Amino acid sequence: MGLRFPSASLAKQILRRSALTATRAASTSSDVPRGFFAVYVGENQKQRFVVPVSYLNQPSFQNLLRKAEEEFGFHHPTGGLTIPCRIDTFINVTSHLSSSQERSNYP
């Protein structure tokens, strides 16, 4: 009996399709470092964030991706991956992920 991780494959599928349809100059690979990706966050006015791809494996970030899929499917209004939550909520989630990754880097 094997384990399936549909949320990780969902995240990859969303990112792949978002990357294929990205039309904004701001989401070119030249301004996003290797190992990171850009997302647009906000309920009304969108703000762009660049986050590490390692967040894709984190359950709290996968919940945000599910919310994006429910609202937009694979047709994101900005041409990039859009997460429909409050900016302060997104910052709280990513700050928690960042601090937990830093703690895991120290013995």
ZINOR-V454539 format. One record per backbone hydrogen bond with DSSP energy under -0.5 kcal/mol. CO is the residue of the C=O (numbers start at 0). NH is the residue of the N-H. Records with the same first field share a line. If there is no record, write none. Layout:
CO: NH + NH
This chain:
4: 7 + 8
5: 9
6: 10
7: 11
8: 12
9: 13
10: 14
11: 15
12: 16
13: 17
14: 18
15: 19
16: 20
17: 21
23: 26
24: 27
27: 30
28: 31
30: 32
32: 35
34: 52
36: 50
37: 80
38: 48
39: 82
40: 46
43: 45
46: 40
48: 38 + 50
50: 36
51: 54
52: 55
53: 56
54: 57
57: 61
58: 62
59: 63
60: 64
61: 65
62: 66
63: 67
64: 68
65: 69
66: 70
67: 71 + 72
68: 72
71: 74
73: 75
75: 78
80: 39
81: 83
82: 41 + 84
85: 89
86: 90
87: 91
88: 92
89: 93
90: 94
91: 95
92: 96
93: 97
94: 98
95: 99
96: 100
97: 101
98: 102
99: 103
100: 104
101: 104
102: 105
